[in-house]
Amino acid sequence: MQIIISGRNVDVADGLRAHIEDRFGRLSRFESRASRVEVTLVEEKNRSIAEAVMSVDGAGTMFAKAEAPEVRTAVDRLYDKLSRRAKKGRDIRRNHKSPDSPGIPMAEGESDE
């Protein structure tokens, strides 16, 4: 998975870059089809904003945005949000029943109504 990190009004230091690559590298556990994650960091007067767009092959993109007073906290909150969405998508795919599946068999004497 390719991780692209950019910053607006902020220099992304090597330690922060390593932290982001470590955290977002784990997303492939939840979404195996993820091909690319773009992380953008923005610093304003009293807050830091972290945004991410994850491209998933065959399923489109997932977007998340987090805000916090410090950059690392915003990155951690962003990872939490994006990982929850990836887990939810994985669970939906795993629990999906095809329309041709027979379903639960009924006991004798039961009806559909």
C-alpha positions as CSV (number, residue, x, y, z in Angstrom):
1,M,0.0,0.0,0.0
2,Q,1.3,3.4,-0.9
3,I,1.2,6.2,1.7
4,I,1.5,9.8,0.6
5,I,2.0,12.4,3.3
6,S,1.7,16.2,2.6
7,G,1.4,19.2,4.8
8,R,-0.2,22.7,4.4
9,N,1.4,25.3,6.6
10,V,3.4,22.6,8.4
11,D,6.7,20.8,7.8
12,V,6.3,17.1,8.2
13,A,9.3,16.0,10.3
14,D,10.9,12.5,9.9
15,G,9.6,11.3,13.3
16,L,6.0,12.4,12.4
17,R,6.3,10.8,8.9
18,A,7.5,7.5,10.5
19,H,4.6,7.6,13.0
20,I,2.1,8.2,10.2
21,E,3.5,5.4,8.0
22,D,3.5,3.0,10.9
23,R,-0.1,3.7,11.9
24,F,-1.6,3.8,8.4
25,G,0.4,0.8,7.2
26,R,-1.8,-1.2,9.6
27,L,-4.9,-0.4,7.6
28,S,-4.2,-3.2,5.2
29,R,-5.2,-5.7,7.9
30,F,-8.7,-4.4,7.7
31,E,-9.0,-3.5,4.0
32,S,-6.8,-5.8,1.9
33,R,-7.8,-4.0,-1.3
34,A,-6.5,-0.6,-0.2
35,S,-4.0,0.6,-2.7
36,R,-3.3,4.1,-1.6
37,V,-3.7,6.4,1.4
38,E,-3.2,10.2,1.1
39,V,-2.7,12.0,4.4
40,T,-2.8,15.8,4.5
41,L,-1.9,17.7,7.6
42,V,-3.0,21.3,8.1
43,E,-2.0,23.6,11.0
44,E,-4.0,26.7,11.8
45,K,-3.8,29.1,14.8
46,N,-5.2,26.9,17.6
47,R,-5.8,23.6,15.9
48,S,-4.3,20.9,13.8
49,I,-6.4,19.1,11.1
50,A,-5.6,15.7,9.6
51,E,-7.4,14.4,6.5
52,A,-7.1,11.1,4.8
53,V,-8.4,9.7,1.5
54,M,-8.0,5.9,1.1
55,S,-8.4,4.4,-2.3
56,V,-9.8,0.9,-2.3
57,D,-9.7,-1.1,-5.5
58,G,-13.2,-2.0,-6.7
59,A,-14.9,0.0,-3.9
60,G,-14.0,3.6,-4.4
61,T,-12.6,5.8,-1.7
62,M,-13.0,6.4,2.0
63,F,-12.5,9.9,3.5
64,A,-11.9,10.9,7.1
65,K,-11.1,14.1,8.9
66,A,-9.9,14.7,12.5
67,E,-9.1,17.8,14.5
68,A,-7.1,18.3,17.6
69,P,-4.8,20.8,19.4
70,E,-1.7,18.8,18.4
71,V,-0.7,17.1,15.2
72,R,0.0,13.7,16.6
73,T,-3.3,13.6,18.4
74,A,-5.1,14.5,15.2
75,V,-3.2,11.8,13.3
76,D,-4.2,9.2,15.9
77,R,-7.9,10.3,15.8
78,L,-7.8,10.1,12.1
79,Y,-6.4,6.6,12.1
80,D,-9.1,5.5,14.6
81,K,-11.9,6.9,12.3
82,L,-10.5,5.4,9.1
83,S,-9.8,2.0,10.7
84,R,-13.4,1.9,12.1
85,R,-14.8,2.6,8.6
86,A,-12.5,-0.1,7.1
87,K,-13.5,-2.6,9.7
88,K,-17.2,-1.8,9.1
89,G,-16.8,-2.4,5.4
90,R,-15.0,-5.6,6.0
91,D,-17.7,-6.9,8.3
92,I,-20.4,-5.9,5.8
93,R,-18.7,-7.9,3.1
94,R,-18.1,-10.9,5.4
95,N,-21.7,-11.0,6.7
96,H,-23.3,-10.4,3.3
97,K,-25.7,-13.1,2.3
98,S,-26.3,-13.8,-1.4
99,P,-29.9,-13.7,-2.6
100,D,-29.6,-17.3,-3.7
101,S,-28.8,-18.6,-0.2
102,P,-31.5,-20.8,1.3
103,G,-31.5,-19.0,4.7
104,I,-32.5,-20.7,8.0
105,P,-34.6,-23.9,7.5
106,M,-38.0,-23.8,9.2
107,A,-39.1,-26.4,11.7
108,E,-42.2,-28.5,10.9
109,G,-45.4,-26.7,11.3
110,E,-44.0,-23.2,11.0
111,S,-45.0,-20.9,8.2
112,D,-43.5,-17.7,6.6
113,E,-46.3,-15.5,8.0
